[in-house]
Amino acid sequence: MGKQKRQKTRERGDLTPFKSAKQVTAQAPAILLSDPRYPHNMGAAIRAASCFGLKQVWVTGTRVADKVWEGKRIPREERMKGFSDVDIILNQRPFDHFPSDVTPVAIELLSGSENLSTFVHPENPVYVFGPEDGGVPSVARALCHRRVFIPTFHCTNLGAAVYLVLYDRLLKRQQLGLEPILTIEEQLAGEYRPALGLGWPVDDDPEFEATR
Ligand SMILES: C[S@@+](CC[C@H](N)C(=O)[O-])C[C@H]1O[C@@H](n2cnc3c(N)ncnc32)[C@H](O)[C@@H]1O
């Protein structure tokens, strides 16, 4: 490796929020973002994952990674300490790493999709989202067992779509008695996630810019 390349790798290594697939054990439930365009939307997905207790956000493509590396700064939401419980894994073939019992679910507003309102979330879902400027790529869609749309009149922002799906999952799990329904005191105390040792992020002032 040349001196320049070594230097660049070192810089990226210092700044990167990404892990490689080798550094983690793939586990569902998880989020998969297909070649997202904007770091702030990836940040929102990470925040959503953390809010709803998911541990992994997988990212394909390099557009967002290039922006993070070029900008030499990690967007605020990814840096926030409260969200360090979520691994961000940059990998071009995520399904090579998941066990066979996961259920990939394409989230897309396309004919043939099931309505989220009546969707029964599988036990080990990997929710696959398309980028801001397109849908779920056909290669990824072909691997998905289910296809779901969020009942909105237009496509929502990518980050918002992640929140809606995860909230729907939580609500249905609570209705089935699989998750507790907490009082505000219990929720704020973070008692529902003692194993993670999480409360609220101390510095909660994210720069969230929903552009698309
Ligand atoms: C901003 S949208 C993509 C818009 C893009 N111009 C298109 O027409 O496909 C980004 C992603 O969010 C998800 N999404 C947003 N709104 C959705 C909805 N109402 N139903 C299902 N998926 C949605 C999809 O995964 C989509 O690929």
The ligand as an SDF file (V2000), in Angstrom:
LIG
                    3D

 27 29  0  0  0  0  0  0  0  0999 V2000
  -37.7300    9.1510   -0.3530 C   0  0  0  0  0  0  0  0  0  0  0  0
  -38.2110    7.5180   -0.6430 S   0  0  0  0  0  0  0  0  0  0  0  0
  -37.7500    7.2550   -2.3590 C   0  0  0  0  0  0  0  0  0  0  0  0
  -38.4420    8.1240   -3.2840 C   0  0  0  0  0  0  0  0  0  0  0  0
  -38.0710    7.8570   -4.7210 C   0  0  0  0  0  0  0  0  0  0  0  0
  -38.1520    9.0730   -5.4380 N   0  0  0  0  0  0  0  0  0  0  0  0
  -38.9970    6.8230   -5.3320 C   0  0  0  0  0  0  0  0  0  0  0  0
  -39.8520    7.2340   -6.0610 O   0  0  0  0  0  0  0  0  0  0  0  0
  -38.8490    5.6270   -5.1050 O   0  0  0  0  0  0  0  0  0  0  0  0
  -36.9360    6.5820    0.1380 C   0  0  0  0  0  0  0  0  0  0  0  0
  -37.3630    5.2330    0.6260 C   0  0  0  0  0  0  0  0  0  0  0  0
  -38.2200    5.3660    1.7430 O   0  0  0  0  0  0  0  0  0  0  0  0
  -39.1650    4.3000    1.7720 C   0  0  0  0  0  0  0  0  0  0  0  0
  -40.5090    4.8860    1.7110 N   0  0  0  0  0  0  0  0  0  0  0  0
  -40.8280    6.1890    1.8010 C   0  0  0  0  0  0  0  0  0  0  0  0
  -42.1590    6.3480    1.8140 N   0  0  0  0  0  0  0  0  0  0  0  0
  -42.7010    5.1050    1.7080 C   0  0  0  0  0  0  0  0  0  0  0  0
  -44.0440    4.5980    1.7020 C   0  0  0  0  0  0  0  0  0  0  0  0
  -45.0750    5.4040    1.7740 N   0  0  0  0  0  0  0  0  0  0  0  0
  -44.1970    3.2680    1.6240 N   0  0  0  0  0  0  0  0  0  0  0  0
  -43.1550    2.4300    1.5570 C   0  0  0  0  0  0  0  0  0  0  0  0
  -41.8690    2.8490    1.5570 N   0  0  0  0  0  0  0  0  0  0  0  0
  -41.6500    4.1710    1.6510 C   0  0  0  0  0  0  0  0  0  0  0  0
  -38.8270    3.4070    0.6030 C   0  0  0  0  0  0  0  0  0  0  0  0
  -37.9620    2.3790    1.0510 O   0  0  0  0  0  0  0  0  0  0  0  0
  -38.1170    4.3610   -0.3370 C   0  0  0  0  0  0  0  0  0  0  0  0
  -37.2890    3.6850   -1.2390 O   0  0  0  0  0  0  0  0  0  0  0  0
  1  2  1  0
  2  3  1  0
  2 10  1  0
  3  4  1  0
  4  5  1  0
  5  6  1  0
  5  7  1  0
  7  8  2  0
  7  9  1  0
 10 11  1  0
 11 12  1  0
 11 26  1  0
 12 13  1  0
 13 14  1  0
 13 24  1  0
 14 15  1  0
 14 23  1  0
 15 16  2  0
 16 17  1  0
 17 18  1  0
 17 23  2  0
 18 19  1  0
 18 20  2  0
 20 21  1  0
 21 22  2  0
 22 23  1  0
 24 25  1  0
 24 26  1  0
 26 27  1  0
M  CHG  2   2   1   9  -1
M  END
$$$$
